[in-house]
């Protein structure tokens, strides 16, 4: 049994001294182990493969980050696209409203022009003295518009029926 104890003590002393030498930096077991590992063909290939694997993993992480960035950009662009679609829809609605208003305005304008033509026919068929009295009592611009719309002969007849001063004023405005 003493043999076993002596053997055990010798093993502990050897291991302890190796650890002490390694810790003091006299011999580096790590470097010695790496040299042995790298000199072994299969392990050397494995170490090189591990380095390549680390590169691939790093590239994969970069690609994942780039993918995330691109996905964020796509989301932002989709949001912007949705906003622009809403703006286009709003502008189309406004455009339709404006078209409706324009059509209504054109209809009103056509109706006014038609009514004005009827008014001109009424003045053409009216007694010149009564037409002259009415024109003297109307808004000056509207009276001028009526005189301009009448034929030259009808306008002349109405001007002859007016007082000289009024006829002169209307004549000056007709220029």
C-alpha positions as CSV (number, residue, x, y, z in Angstrom):
1,X,0.0,0.0,0.0
2,X,2.9,2.3,0.6
3,X,3.8,1.8,-3.0
4,X,0.5,3.3,-4.0
5,X,0.8,6.2,-1.7
6,X,4.4,7.0,-2.9
7,X,3.3,6.7,-6.5
8,X,0.4,9.0,-5.8
9,X,2.6,11.5,-4.1
10,X,5.1,11.5,-7.0
11,X,2.3,12.1,-9.5
12,X,1.0,15.0,-7.4
13,X,4.5,16.5,-7.1
14,X,5.1,16.1,-10.9
15,X,1.7,17.7,-11.8
16,X,2.2,20.5,-9.2
17,X,5.7,21.3,-10.5
18,X,4.4,21.3,-14.1
19,X,1.7,23.7,-13.1
20,X,4.1,25.9,-11.2
21,X,6.5,26.0,-14.2
22,X,3.6,26.9,-16.5
23,X,2.3,29.6,-14.1
24,X,5.8,31.1,-13.8
25,X,6.0,31.3,-17.6
26,X,9.1,29.1,-17.9
27,X,7.3,26.7,-20.1
28,X,4.0,27.4,-21.8
29,X,2.0,24.3,-22.1
30,X,-0.7,26.1,-24.1
31,X,1.8,27.2,-26.8
32,X,3.3,23.7,-26.7
33,X,-0.1,22.2,-27.1
34,X,-1.1,24.5,-30.0
35,X,2.2,23.6,-31.8
36,X,1.3,19.9,-31.4
37,X,-2.2,20.4,-32.5
38,X,-1.2,22.5,-35.5
39,X,1.4,20.0,-36.6
40,X,-1.2,17.2,-36.6
41,X,-2.7,17.1,-40.2
42,X,-6.3,16.4,-39.3
43,X,-6.4,18.9,-36.4
44,X,-4.6,21.5,-38.5
45,X,-7.4,21.2,-41.2
46,X,-10.0,21.4,-38.4
47,X,-8.5,24.6,-37.0
48,X,-8.5,26.1,-40.5
49,X,-12.1,25.0,-41.0
50,X,-13.0,26.6,-37.7
51,X,-11.5,29.9,-38.8
52,X,-13.4,29.8,-42.0
53,X,-16.6,28.9,-40.1
54,X,-16.0,32.0,-37.9
55,X,-15.7,34.1,-41.0
56,X,-18.9,32.6,-42.4
57,X,-20.7,33.2,-39.1
58,X,-19.5,36.8,-39.1
59,X,-20.6,37.3,-42.7
60,X,-24.0,35.8,-41.8
61,X,-24.4,38.2,-38.8
62,X,-23.5,41.1,-41.1
63,X,-26.0,39.9,-43.7
64,X,-28.7,39.5,-41.0
65,X,-28.1,43.1,-39.8
66,X,-28.2,44.3,-43.4
67,X,-31.5,42.4,-43.9
68,X,-33.0,44.0,-40.8
69,X,-32.0,47.4,-42.0
70,X,-33.5,46.7,-45.4
71,X,-36.7,45.4,-43.8
72,X,-36.9,48.6,-41.8
73,X,-36.4,50.7,-45.0
74,X,-39.1,48.6,-46.7
75,X,-41.5,49.3,-43.8
76,X,-40.7,53.0,-43.9
77,X,-41.2,53.1,-47.7
78,X,-44.5,51.2,-47.4
79,X,-45.7,53.7,-44.7
80,X,-44.6,56.6,-47.0
81,X,-46.4,54.9,-49.9
82,X,-49.6,54.5,-47.9
83,X,-49.4,58.2,-47.0
84,X,-48.9,59.1,-50.6
85,X,-51.8,56.9,-51.7
86,X,-54.0,58.7,-49.1
87,X,-52.8,62.0,-50.4
88,X,-53.6,61.0,-54.0
89,X,-57.1,59.8,-52.9
90,X,-57.7,63.1,-51.1
91,X,-56.5,65.1,-54.2
92,X,-58.7,63.0,-56.5
93,X,-61.7,63.8,-54.2
94,X,-60.8,67.5,-54.2
95,X,-60.4,67.3,-58.0
96,X,-63.8,65.7,-58.4
97,X,-65.4,68.4,-56.2
98,X,-63.7,71.1,-58.3
99,X,-65.0,69.5,-61.5
100,X,-68.5,69.4,-60.0
101,X,-68.2,73.1,-59.0
102,X,-66.8,74.0,-62.4
103,X,-69.6,72.2,-64.2
104,X,-72.2,73.9,-62.0
105,X,-70.5,77.3,-62.6
106,X,-70.4,76.7,-66.4
107,X,-74.1,75.7,-66.3
108,X,-74.9,78.9,-64.3
109,X,-72.8,81.0,-66.7
110,X,-74.6,79.4,-69.7
111,X,-78.0,80.1,-68.0
112,X,-77.0,83.7,-67.3
113,X,-75.9,84.1,-70.9
114,X,-79.2,82.6,-72.1
115,X,-81.1,84.9,-69.8
116,X,-79.1,87.9,-71.0
117,X,-79.9,87.1,-74.6
118,X,-83.6,86.9,-73.7
119,X,-83.3,90.3,-71.9
120,X,-81.6,91.7,-75.1
121,X,-84.6,90.5,-77.2
122,X,-87.0,92.1,-74.7
123,X,-85.1,95.4,-75.1
124,X,-85.1,95.0,-78.9
125,X,-88.9,94.6,-78.9
126,X,-89.5,97.3,-76.3
127,X,-90.6,100.9,-77.0
128,X,-87.3,102.9,-77.3
129,X,-88.5,105.6,-74.8
130,X,-89.4,103.1,-72.2
131,X,-86.1,101.2,-72.7
132,X,-84.2,104.6,-72.4
133,X,-86.0,105.3,-69.1
134,X,-85.2,101.9,-67.7
135,X,-81.5,102.1,-68.8
136,X,-81.2,105.5,-67.0
137,X,-82.4,103.9,-63.8
138,X,-80.2,100.7,-64.0
139,X,-76.6,100.2,-62.7
140,X,-74.4,102.0,-65.2
141,X,-72.2,99.0,-66.0
142,X,-75.2,96.7,-66.5
143,X,-76.9,99.3,-68.7
144,X,-73.7,99.6,-70.8
145,X,-73.6,95.8,-71.1
146,X,-77.2,95.8,-72.5
147,X,-76.4,98.6,-75.0
148,X,-73.3,96.8,-76.2
149,X,-75.3,93.6,-76.6
150,X,-78.0,95.3,-78.7
151,X,-77.7,95.7,-82.5
152,X,-76.4,99.1,-83.6
153,X,-79.8,100.1,-84.9
154,X,-81.6,99.3,-81.7
155,X,-78.9,101.0,-79.5
156,X,-79.1,104.1,-81.7
157,X,-82.9,104.2,-81.4
158,X,-82.7,103.9,-77.6
159,X,-80.0,106.6,-77.4
160,X,-82.2,109.0,-79.5
161,X,-85.0,108.5,-77.0
162,X,-82.8,109.6,-74.1
163,X,-82.1,113.1,-72.8
164,X,-79.2,114.6,-74.6
165,X,-76.9,114.6,-71.5
166,X,-77.6,110.9,-70.7
167,X,-77.2,109.9,-74.4
168,X,-73.8,111.8,-74.4
169,X,-72.7,110.0,-71.2
170,X,-73.6,106.6,-72.6
171,X,-72.0,107.4,-75.9
172,X,-68.7,108.3,-74.2
173,X,-68.8,105.0,-72.2
174,X,-69.5,103.0,-75.3
175,X,-66.2,104.0,-76.9
